[in-house]
Amino acid sequence: MHQPDLQMVDLRGQYLSIKNEIDDAIAAVIDSSSFIKGRFVSEFEEQMASYLNVAHVVAVGNGTDALQIALMALGVGPGDEVIAPSFTFVATSEAASLLGAVPVFADIDPDSFNLDPNCIESLISERTKAIVPVHLFGQPCAMDAIMSIAEKHQLCVVEDNAQSVGSLYQDRFSGTIGDFGTLSFFPSKNLGCFGDGGAITTNDAELASSARLIANHGSVKKYYNEVVGVNSRLDGIQAAILSVKLRHLDSYIESRIEAADRYDALFSDCRWVVSPPRASGCTHVFHQYTVRITPERAGARDALAAYLRNEHIPHAVYYPIPVHALPVNLNGTHPSRAGDMTHTNVASEQVISLPMHTELTMDQIEYIAEQVIRFLENFEMVPV
Ligand SMILES: Cc1ncc(COP(=O)(O)O)c(C=O)c1O
């Protein structure tokens, strides 16, 4: 059974399923020439705040800006240290670096791939200002433990929620627990627009005002600039698209969870594949379906990737090189300042992400899983 239409993310299929709603929303923005700021942006901010049950949402240009603006609003600057995971997209710590702060990397919990709270305290110094946990692949971090460390050491918390919009940590949405949460609306995200977009979430009115000020050149009143800021705005067309897609977010999450359930069931008898464990008390919204290839099949991950490429089965390795090991000098102390990175390094060698999106069919999932299992069962280990 060959599946010619497999895609890692099917943005066109998703668009076609809501084409009329999207086209009408875009036409309304063009009709009103409300391109920058304006009612479509403020309506979306209100809808997003209501969905997340958070007091304030500030829409910005992208998820990287959201992180930088949140850190600026918290006063993070040159010489301050920011503790973050290394098993993530570079943007998480790049934002701190851009402000002259020093990202300090902590290891992950091997099950969830998220920042391990047990690895944070030993990295705290008198210069530590903030912790930036990343809710990776769609699953919230252990926020109770992270918040109690932050409280004990009087540190700020910015939740990088780019990949987990709509996931629940106990009864609260991810991104609404720390001082700030940050969102990315990059097209392939669970809530994606048709270009770049992002947002900052917070329950603190003062921090929200500060973030709003910074995102708009440091001014609320036109030509009256109060602080050094940036130009980071969500445009009207993206906001209108996001308002439409937000109405479908719950059903998108449901489809992703159903797809993950099916993958889990198919891999349950395969001893070479470890399906993503789901932490109790959380919802995993499966931005990615990321499995580990067991160490007994060492070397098989890269061989599997080559096989899948050959079979035209989309896949990706998030992340092949942990941030602390990238050539970029993010914290001025190259090689980067980091704790023991054992679990981060091992994860980078073992993970592979399989197609995951709202249009994926059960037949496609079965085909993909069958190919993965067949390859691993027949994989010849190279003797060392
Ligand atoms: C964990 C994480 N943080 C931050 C970002 C940055 O978001 P953006 O691409 O919207 O700037 C991304 C996007 O890929 C991400 O996955």
The ligand as a MOL file (V3000), in Angstrom:
LIG
                    3D

  0  0  0     0  0            999 V3000
M  V30 BEGIN CTAB
M  V30 COUNTS 16 16 0 0 0
M  V30 BEGIN ATOM
M  V30 1 C 9.9680 26.0780 21.2830 0
M  V30 2 C 9.9160 27.2610 20.3460 0
M  V30 3 N 10.1920 28.4760 20.8450 0
M  V30 4 C 10.1610 29.5720 20.0650 0
M  V30 5 C 9.8420 29.4910 18.7320 0
M  V30 6 C 9.8980 30.7340 17.8970 0
M  V30 7 O 8.6850 31.0420 17.2780 0
M  V30 8 P 8.6720 31.8900 15.9260 0
M  V30 9 O 9.1400 31.0080 14.8260 0
M  V30 10 O 7.2330 32.2860 15.7670 0
M  V30 11 O 9.5510 33.0720 16.1140 0
M  V30 12 C 9.5170 28.2540 18.1730 0
M  V30 13 C 9.1610 28.1460 16.7570 0
M  V30 14 O 9.5210 27.2960 16.0180 0
M  V30 15 C 9.5660 27.0970 19.0070 0
M  V30 16 O 9.2840 25.8780 18.5270 0
M  V30 END ATOM
M  V30 BEGIN BOND
M  V30 1 1 1 2
M  V30 2 1 2 3
M  V30 3 2 2 15
M  V30 4 2 3 4
M  V30 5 1 4 5
M  V30 6 1 5 6
M  V30 7 2 5 12
M  V30 8 1 6 7
M  V30 9 1 7 8
M  V30 10 2 8 9
M  V30 11 1 8 10
M  V30 12 1 8 11
M  V30 13 1 12 13
M  V30 14 1 12 15
M  V30 15 2 13 14
M  V30 16 1 15 16
M  V30 END BOND
M  V30 END CTAB
M  END
